[in-house]
Amino acid sequence: MRYLLTLASAALLLAAAVPTFAQSTSIHIDKPWARATPAGAKTGAAYMTIDNKSGQPDRLTGASSDVAKTLQIHEMKVVDGVMKMREIPGGLPVPAGGSVTLKPGGYHVMLIGLNKALKKGEKFPLTLVFEKAGKVSIEVPVESVGAMHSDMPGMGHMDMK
C-alpha cells in the first residue's frame, strides 16, 4: 500500500510539472542572426523575431552565452534627433498571441565583452530567459559585417566588405 501511495504521489508531482514544461513551447524564435564583428571588437548584437503562441503576455528578461561576458536586452531609438541605445529595464514585453522583432536600429540582444570576433558562417549558442516561459536555447548564425536581414519588413540586404 505504501508503494502505491508513493507511486501516486510521484505521478501527481509529475502531472503538476507538465504545464510548466509545456509553457516553454509557447515561445518560438524565428530567424535568429548576428552580424560578424571586426577583429578586436568588444561588442556585437543578436537579432530575431520572438513569437508568443500563448494567451498570456510574457517578457524577455535576460540572455546568456559563452560568446560574451555580459548580455543585455537593449533598445535603440531616436530621441530629439539623436540615436540613443539603452538597456530595457525589466525586460522586453512579448504580447500574448503576438510577436516582437529584434532588428538593427531597434530592439536587440547586446553582446558586451566578446570573447572572440563573430565570424561570418559560424554559429554560437544563445539562451534567452523569459519571465513565464523560462529558458529557450537557440543557435545564432553569423552573417556578414554589414548584413541587413532581408526577411524583415522594410529591410533590404546589404553586404559590406
C-alpha positions in Angstrom: 0.0 0.0 0.0 2.8 2.4 0.9 4.4 1.7 -2.5 1.1 2.7 -4.3 0.9 5.9 -2.2 4.5 6.8 -3.2 3.8 6.0 -6.8 0.6 8.0 -6.8 2.4 11.0 -5.2 5.1 10.8 -7.8 2.5 10.7 -10.6 0.8 13.8 -9.1 4.1 15.7 -8.9 4.9 14.8 -12.5 1.5 15.9 -13.7 1.8 19.2 -11.9 5.2 19.8 -13.6 3.8 19.2 -17.1 2.1 22.6 -17.6 5.4 24.3 -16.7 7.3 22.3 -19.2 4.6 22.8 -21.9 4.6 26.5 -21.3 8.1 26.9 -22.6 6.9 25.7 -26.1 4.7 28.8 -26.3 7.7 30.9 -27.3 9.1 30.4 -30.8 12.3 32.1 -32.0 12.3 32.8 -35.8 15.3 33.7 -37.9 18.0 34.4 -35.3 21.1 36.1 -36.6 24.1 38.3 -35.7 26.5 40.4 -37.7 30.1 39.5 -38.0 32.4 41.8 -36.0 35.8 43.2 -36.9 38.9 41.8 -35.1 39.2 43.4 -31.7 35.6 44.5 -31.4 34.2 44.2 -27.9 30.5 44.4 -28.7 28.1 42.7 -31.0 24.3 42.1 -31.3 21.9 39.3 -31.9 18.5 39.8 -33.7 15.4 37.6 -34.2 11.7 37.5 -34.1 10.1 36.2 -30.9 6.6 34.7 -31.3 4.4 34.2 -28.2 1.9 31.5 -29.1 0.3 31.5 -25.7 -2.7 33.5 -24.4 -0.6 35.1 -21.7 1.9 38.0 -22.2 5.5 37.2 -21.4 8.7 39.2 -21.0 12.3 38.6 -22.3 14.2 39.3 -19.1 17.8 38.2 -20.0 20.1 36.1 -22.1 23.3 34.2 -21.7 26.0 32.8 -24.0 29.7 31.8 -23.8 30.3 34.2 -26.7 30.4 37.3 -24.4 30.9 38.2 -20.8 27.6 40.2 -20.5 24.4 40.1 -22.4 21.6 42.7 -22.1 18.3 43.4 -23.8 18.7 46.8 -25.5 16.6 49.3 -27.5 17.9 51.9 -30.0 15.6 54.8 -30.7 15.9 58.4 -31.8 15.3 61.0 -29.0 15.4 64.7 -30.0 17.2 63.8 -33.3 19.8 61.8 -31.5 20.1 58.0 -31.8 20.3 56.5 -28.3 20.8 53.0 -27.1 19.9 51.7 -23.6 19.2 48.6 -21.7 15.5 48.0 -21.2 14.8 48.0 -17.5 12.6 45.0 -16.5 13.0 43.3 -19.9 11.2 43.3 -23.3 7.4 42.7 -23.2 6.1 40.0 -25.7 2.4 40.3 -26.1 0.0 37.3 -25.8 -0.5 35.8 -29.2 1.9 38.4 -30.7 5.5 38.9 -31.7 8.4 41.2 -31.2 11.1 41.7 -33.8 14.7 42.4 -32.7 16.5 44.1 -35.6 19.2 46.7 -36.3 18.2 50.1 -35.2 15.6 48.7 -32.7 15.5 46.0 -30.1 18.4 43.6 -29.9 20.4 41.4 -27.5 23.6 43.3 -26.8 26.7 41.2 -26.6 29.2 43.0 -24.3 32.8 41.9 -23.8 33.0 39.5 -26.8 35.4 36.6 -26.1 36.3 36.5 -29.8 35.2 38.1 -33.0 32.0 36.9 -34.6 32.9 35.4 -38.0 30.5 35.0 -41.0 29.4 31.4 -41.4 29.9 30.5 -37.7 27.1 30.0 -35.1 27.0 30.5 -31.4 24.7 29.3 -28.7 22.3 31.7 -27.0 19.9 31.1 -24.1 17.0 33.5 -23.8 15.3 33.9 -20.4 11.6 34.6 -20.3 9.6 35.6 -17.2 6.9 32.9 -17.8 8.3 30.5 -20.5 11.7 30.1 -18.8 14.8 29.4 -20.8 14.8 28.9 -24.6 18.1 27.9 -26.1 18.9 28.6 -29.8 21.9 28.8 -32.2 22.6 32.1 -33.8 24.2 32.1 -37.3 26.6 34.9 -38.0 26.1 36.9 -41.2 28.4 39.5 -42.9 29.5 42.6 -41.1 27.0 44.9 -42.8 24.1 42.4 -43.1 20.6 43.7 -43.0 18.3 40.7 -42.7 16.3 40.6 -46.0 13.4 38.7 -44.4 12.4 41.6 -42.2 9.8 44.0 -43.4 11.3 47.2 -44.7 14.8 45.8 -44.5 16.9 45.2 -47.6 20.1 43.1 -47.8 23.4 44.8 -47.8 26.9 43.3 -47.6 29.8 45.4 -46.7 33.3 44.1 -47.2 
